[in-house]
Amino acid sequence: MSETKTAVTQPISLSEGAITQLKRIMAEQNIPAEHGLRVGVKGGGCSGFSYILGFDVVKDDDDTFEIEGMKVVMQRAHAIYLMGMEVDWVDGLENRGFTFNNPNATDTCGCGTSFSA
């Protein structure tokens, strides 16, 4: 008897620059291998929602994905707000850090870390 696997579409994408920086942070901060990159949202911020980006263990209400060798965890309920989003790393003269390119955002704040949907 063979087991059938269902292909699940990755809800988000990570740019090459974001993956490089995330792997560097994991190594520098000695993040345990069982942790994944948690991507999500929380209420607050000047536009209604703020993004969550950090390393965490998988919880019961999470979906887990692998993107370019990076384990990504997300609460199932957050997918509606994040589907199709790209996390990128910007290293420019005026801005340095992770950015969120979210097609579901109807409005964003000036700093780019909060949105409304």
N, C-alpha and C positions, 0 to 999 in steps of 0.2 A: 504494500500500500504506500503510495507516494503522497507527500505533503504538498499542497498547493499554496504558493505565496501570492498575495495580491500586491501589485505594484501601487505604491502610494505616491502621489505627486508631492514633491517637497513644497511646503507652503511659502518658504522664503529662499532667497539666494544670498550667498556671501561672495563678495568680490575677491579677487586674488590678493589685493592689498589687505583686506580685512582678515583673510585666513592667515596671512603671514604675521600680522600683528597679534592675532589671537593665539597662535602657536608660540610666539615669542613671550607673551604674557603668561601662558601656561607654564612654560619652562622656567621663566624668571621667578614666578611665585610658587613653584612646585605644586601645582594644582594636581590632586590625585586623579589617576586614570579613570576612576569610576564616575567622575564628574563630567557633565556635559555643558555646553554653552546654553544657558537659559535665555530665551528671547521671549518677550511678552509685553504686556501693557499694564498700567495701573492708573486709577483715577487720579487726576491732579494735573498740574502744569497749567500754563496760561491758556491753552486751547482745549482742555478737557481731559486728555489722556497723555501720559508720559510713557516712554519706552523703557523696558527693562532689558538689560544686557549684562550678564555676569555668569559665573560658573557655579553650578549647583548639582545636587544629586537628583536622580529621576524620582518623581513622586507618582502616586497612584493615578492621578487625573492628567498625567502628561502623555503626549505623543513624543516619540523619539525618531529622529531622522539622522542620516549621515550625509553630510555635504562636504565633498572633497576631503574625506578622511576625518572630518570634524563631527563629533557627536553633538547634535542640537536637540534640546528639549524645549517643549512648549506646552502650556496648559491647553487642553483641547478647546476650551471656550475662547481662547485668544486668537485662534486661526481666522475667525471672521474679520478681525481688525488688521491682520498682518498678511493675509494671502497675497502673494505676488510681490512682497516687499524685498528690497535689496539692502543689505547692510554693507556699507563701504567704509574704507579708511581714506581720509583726506589728510595730506601733509603739505599744506601750502603756507604762504606768508601770513595770511589773515586767519586761517582756520586750521586746526590740527586735531584729529580725533575721528571717532566713528560717526557716520552719518546714516540716516534712514531714509531711503527713497521708497515711499509708501503710496501706491496707486489708490488706496482706499481712503486716504486723508482728504477731507473736503476743505480743510483749513489747517495751516501750520503756523507756529509762532516764529518769531525772528531768529531764535537760537536753534531751531530745527530739532528740538528734543521733545516737543509736545505737539499734539494734533487733535483734530476732531474728525469724526466719521459720520 
